[in-house]
Amino acid sequence: MKPHTQLGAEGIEKGEFVPELQKKVVRTSKVLRLGFYSACILNGIMLGIVVGHLLLLETADAILWVASTWPLVMGVLMTAFFYVLTRLAYQLEQEVEQNVFVDKLTGAYNFHYLSLRIEEEIGRVERGAVDGFYVLFLDLDNFKVVNDNYGHAVGNLVLQGIVFTIGRLLRRHDVFCRIGGDEFVLLMPEVCKEEVEAVCKRLIGVVKNYSCTAEKGVDIDFVGISMGVARYPDNGDTGMAVLSAADCAVYKAKELGGNRFSFARHCAQEGSGFNRGVSDESPKRGHYELRGKNL
């Protein structure tokens, strides 16, 4: 699965998380693409002029005339030059994107990208394009048993396998992020409550049925998943407030035994929220730090 392939240049230039180098790479890539397109247009015009002259001249005169059209040759070389530079800039842009926004272990998005996308979705709500969006906080059940009994290497394989399994069920415009340890967030725009419930049931089913074989042929098939669901703006007037509401809801699902989902039933207040750092380690629930601006 390659969940990060959804990422485009449009989402890179927004937010305070993007380093200055990232912005420079994107700007350079845009300038090179503009140069390439401009060179193609100029070459098309020049080629039209050449063809027009060829139709009006005798063969010998036409050959001499084409040989003297050095601007056409220079235009072709310029186009090829811009094309090579554009491809190199695009590859660099993709590498920077993945380093900034993709979790290296699982291939899911990270919290930085989640923050930007939540900002974008809030902007769409404020413009009246949509009336809200859902945030699902996912926390694996019994994952600590895997790390404690079989080691972190096996735990990493389980994380990768579960992310791959979940990713196959999601829509193209859903945003699936790993925010630390065995905790994930799924951002679902343009969806109703009934559809969210159906997705939660499918996720519980596929994770419950997931299994892998550890050393000595031991099957790891006891990992489950609990989910908390919150909606903007019903459960909070900021991105952090909605994440906090979803975080509280998943805690309630775990209290009820896990392998279930729970809808948030309150509206979180600003400052009570979820402040998640970007570390791979999962800190104690309720004590997170966001490195950047609040949503």
C-alpha positions as CSV (number, residue, x, y, z in Angstrom):
1,M,0.0,0.0,0.0
2,K,1.2,3.5,-0.8
3,P,-1.1,5.9,1.1
4,H,1.2,8.8,0.6
5,T,0.7,8.8,-3.2
6,Q,-2.4,11.0,-2.7
7,L,-0.1,13.8,-1.7
8,G,0.2,16.6,-4.2
9,A,2.2,19.8,-4.4
10,E,-0.9,21.8,-3.4
11,G,-0.9,20.5,0.1
12,I,2.8,21.0,0.6
13,E,2.9,24.8,0.8
14,K,0.3,25.2,3.5
15,G,1.0,25.3,7.3
16,E,3.8,26.1,9.6
17,F,5.2,22.6,9.7
18,V,6.7,22.8,6.2
19,P,10.4,23.6,6.4
20,E,11.9,26.4,4.2
21,L,13.7,23.9,2.1
22,Q,10.4,22.2,1.2
23,K,9.0,25.5,0.0
24,K,12.1,26.3,-2.1
25,V,11.9,22.9,-3.7
26,V,8.2,23.4,-4.6
27,R,8.8,26.9,-6.0
28,T,11.8,25.7,-8.1
29,S,9.8,22.8,-9.4
30,K,7.0,25.1,-10.5
31,V,9.4,27.5,-12.2
32,L,10.9,24.6,-14.2
33,R,7.5,23.3,-15.2
34,L,6.6,26.7,-16.4
35,G,9.8,26.9,-18.4
36,F,9.2,23.5,-20.0
37,Y,5.6,24.4,-21.0
38,S,6.7,27.8,-22.4
39,A,9.4,26.1,-24.4
40,C,6.9,23.6,-25.8
41,I,4.6,26.4,-26.9
42,L,7.4,28.4,-28.6
43,N,8.6,25.3,-30.3
44,G,5.1,24.6,-31.6
45,I,4.9,28.1,-33.0
46,M,8.3,27.8,-34.7
47,L,7.5,24.4,-36.1
48,G,4.3,25.8,-37.6
49,I,6.3,28.6,-39.3
50,V,8.8,26.0,-40.7
51,V,6.1,23.8,-42.1
52,G,4.4,26.8,-43.7
53,H,7.7,27.8,-45.4
54,L,8.4,24.3,-46.6
55,L,5.0,24.1,-48.3
56,L,5.9,27.3,-50.3
57,L,9.5,26.5,-51.3
58,E,11.1,24.1,-53.7
59,T,12.9,21.1,-52.3
60,A,16.5,22.5,-52.6
61,D,15.5,25.9,-51.2
62,A,13.6,24.2,-48.4
63,I,16.6,22.2,-47.3
64,L,18.8,25.3,-47.2
65,W,16.2,27.2,-45.3
66,V,15.7,24.5,-42.7
67,A,19.5,24.4,-42.3
68,S,19.5,28.1,-41.5
69,T,16.8,27.9,-38.9
70,W,19.1,27.6,-35.9
71,P,16.5,29.1,-33.5
72,L,14.4,25.9,-34.0
73,V,17.3,23.7,-33.1
74,M,18.0,25.8,-30.0
75,G,14.3,25.7,-29.1
76,V,14.4,21.9,-29.3
77,L,17.5,21.7,-27.1
78,M,16.0,24.2,-24.6
79,T,12.8,22.1,-24.4
80,A,14.9,18.9,-23.7
81,F,17.0,20.8,-21.1
82,F,13.9,22.0,-19.2
83,Y,12.3,18.6,-19.4
84,V,15.3,16.9,-17.8
85,L,15.4,19.6,-15.0
86,T,11.7,19.3,-14.5
87,R,11.9,15.5,-14.0
88,L,14.8,15.9,-11.5
89,A,12.9,18.6,-9.6
90,Y,9.8,16.4,-9.5
91,Q,11.7,13.5,-8.1
92,L,13.3,15.7,-5.4
93,E,9.9,17.1,-4.6
94,Q,8.5,13.6,-4.1
95,E,11.4,12.6,-1.8
96,V,11.0,15.7,0.3
97,E,7.2,15.1,0.6
98,Q,7.8,11.6,1.9
99,N,10.5,12.7,4.4
100,V,8.2,15.4,5.8
101,F,4.7,13.8,5.7
102,V,5.1,10.0,5.7
103,D,5.7,7.7,8.6
104,K,8.8,5.7,7.6
105,L,7.8,2.5,9.4
106,T,4.3,2.0,8.1
107,G,4.0,4.2,5.0
108,A,0.9,6.0,6.5
109,Y,0.8,9.7,6.8
110,N,2.2,11.3,9.9
111,F,0.7,13.9,12.3
112,H,2.2,16.8,10.4
113,Y,0.2,15.9,7.3
114,L,-2.9,15.2,9.4
115,S,-2.7,18.7,10.9
116,L,-2.5,20.3,7.4
117,R,-5.5,18.3,6.1
118,I,-7.6,19.1,9.1
119,E,-6.9,22.8,8.5
120,E,-8.0,22.3,4.9
121,E,-11.2,20.6,5.9
122,I,-12.0,23.2,8.4
123,G,-11.5,25.8,5.7
124,R,-14.0,24.0,3.5
125,V,-16.6,23.9,6.2
126,E,-16.1,27.6,6.9
127,R,-16.6,28.4,3.1
128,G,-19.8,26.3,3.1
129,A,-18.5,23.7,0.7
130,V,-19.3,20.9,3.2
131,D,-21.1,20.8,6.6
132,G,-18.5,18.9,8.5
133,F,-16.1,15.9,8.7
134,Y,-15.4,12.9,10.9
135,V,-12.2,12.0,12.8
136,L,-11.7,8.5,14.0
137,F,-9.1,7.8,16.7
138,L,-7.8,4.2,16.4
139,D,-5.9,2.4,19.1
140,L,-4.8,-1.2,18.8
141,D,-5.9,-3.7,21.6
142,N,-3.3,-6.1,23.0
143,F,-0.5,-4.7,21.0
144,K,1.7,-4.3,24.1
145,V,1.5,-8.1,24.5
146,V,3.1,-8.5,21.1
147,N,6.0,-6.2,21.9
148,D,6.5,-7.6,25.4
149,N,6.4,-11.3,24.3
150,Y,7.8,-11.3,20.8
151,G,9.9,-8.1,20.6
152,H,9.6,-4.8,18.7
153,A,10.7,-6.3,15.4
154,V,7.6,-8.5,15.3
155,G,5.5,-5.6,16.6
156,N,6.7,-3.5,13.7
157,L,5.7,-6.2,11.3
158,V,2.3,-6.4,12.9
159,L,1.9,-2.6,12.5
160,Q,2.9,-2.7,8.9
161,G,0.5,-5.5,8.1
162,I,-2.4,-3.9,9.9
163,V,-1.8,-0.5,8.1
164,F,-1.7,-2.3,4.8
165,T,-5.0,-4.2,5.6
166,I,-6.8,-1.0,6.7
167,G,-5.5,1.0,3.8
168,R,-7.2,-1.4,1.3
169,L,-10.6,-0.5,2.8
170,L,-10.3,3.3,2.6
171,R,-11.5,5.7,0.0
172,R,-9.0,7.7,-2.0
173,H,-9.7,10.9,-0.2
174,D,-9.6,9.5,3.3
175,V,-6.5,10.4,5.3
176,F,-5.0,7.6,7.4
177,C,-2.2,8.7,9.8
178,R,0.0,7.1,12.4
179,I,0.5,9.5,15.2
180,G,2.6,7.4,17.6
181,G,3.1,3.8,18.7
182,D,0.0,1.8,18.0
183,E,-2.3,4.8,17.7
184,F,-3.7,6.1,14.4
185,V,-6.2,8.8,13.2
186,L,-8.5,8.4,10.2
187,L,-9.8,11.7,8.7
188,M,-13.0,11.1,6.7
189,P,-14.5,14.0,4.7
190,E,-17.8,14.0,2.9
191,V,-19.3,11.1,4.8
192,C,-22.5,10.5,6.9
193,K,-22.8,8.9,10.3
194,E,-24.2,5.7,8.9
195,E,-21.2,5.3,6.5
196,V,-18.8,5.9,9.4
197,E,-20.5,3.2,11.5
198,A,-20.2,0.8,8.5
199,V,-16.5,1.6,8.1
200,C,-15.9,1.1,11.9
201,K,-17.5,-2.3,11.8
202,R,-15.4,-3.3,8.7
203,L,-12.2,-2.1,10.4
204,I,-12.9,-4.1,13.6
205,G,-13.6,-7.1,11.5
206,V,-10.4,-7.0,9.4
207,V,-8.1,-6.2,12.3
208,K,-9.7,-9.0,14.4
209,N,-9.2,-11.5,11.5
210,Y,-5.6,-10.3,10.9
211,S,-2.8,-12.7,11.8
212,C,0.8,-13.2,11.2
213,T,3.3,-15.9,12.1
214,A,6.2,-15.0,14.5
215,E,9.3,-17.0,15.3
216,K,8.8,-20.7,16.1
217,G,5.6,-20.7,14.2
218,V,3.6,-18.8,16.8
219,D,0.5,-17.2,15.3
220,I,-0.3,-13.6,16.4
221,D,-4.0,-13.4,15.9
222,F,-5.2,-11.7,19.1
223,V,-4.7,-8.0,18.2
224,G,-7.9,-6.0,18.1
225,I,-8.8,-2.3,17.6
226,S,-10.8,0.3,19.5
227,M,-12.1,3.4,17.9
228,G,-13.4,6.8,19.0
229,V,-15.4,8.9,16.6
230,A,-15.9,12.6,16.7
231,R,-17.3,15.1,14.2
232,Y,-16.4,18.7,13.4
233,P,-18.0,21.0,14.3
234,D,-20.4,19.0,16.5
235,N,-17.7,17.8,19.0
236,G,-15.4,20.7,18.9
237,D,-14.8,24.1,17.2
238,T,-11.1,23.5,16.5
239,G,-9.2,20.6,15.1
240,M,-7.5,19.9,18.4
241,A,-10.9,19.9,20.2
242,V,-12.3,17.3,17.8
243,L,-9.2,15.1,18.2
244,S,-9.5,15.4,21.9
245,A,-13.2,14.3,21.8
246,A,-12.2,11.3,19.6
247,D,-9.4,10.5,22.0
248,C,-11.8,10.4,24.9
249,A,-14.2,8.3,23.0
250,V,-11.6,5.6,22.2
251,Y,-10.8,5.5,25.9
252,K,-14.4,4.8,26.6
253,A,-14.4,2.0,24.0
254,K,-11.4,0.4,25.7
255,E,-13.1,0.7,29.1
256,L,-16.0,-1.3,27.6
257,G,-13.7,-4.2,26.6
258,G,-12.2,-3.1,23.4
259,N,-12.8,-4.3,19.8
260,R,-15.6,-1.7,19.5
261,F,-16.2,1.9,18.5
262,S,-17.7,4.8,20.5
263,F,-19.1,8.1,19.3
264,A,-18.1,11.2,21.2
265,R,-21.0,12.7,23.2
266,H,-19.5,16.0,24.2
267,C,-18.1,19.1,22.6
268,A,-14.5,19.5,23.7
269,Q,-13.3,23.0,24.6
270,E,-10.2,24.8,23.3
271,G,-7.2,24.1,25.4
272,S,-8.6,20.8,26.8
273,G,-7.5,19.2,23.6
274,F,-5.3,16.8,22.1
275,N,-1.7,18.1,21.7
276,R,0.2,15.3,20.0
277,G,3.9,15.4,19.3
278,V,5.5,13.7,16.3
279,S,7.6,11.1,18.2
280,D,7.3,7.5,17.3
281,E,6.9,6.7,20.9
282,S,3.3,6.9,22.3
283,P,3.3,9.2,25.4
284,K,0.9,8.9,28.2
285,R,-2.7,9.6,27.1
286,G,-3.7,13.2,27.7
287,H,-0.2,14.7,27.9
288,Y,0.7,15.5,24.3
289,E,2.6,18.4,22.8
290,L,2.0,19.8,19.4
291,R,5.1,21.3,17.7
292,G,3.4,23.9,15.6
293,K,0.3,26.0,15.7
294,N,-2.9,24.8,17.2
295,L,-5.6,23.8,14.8
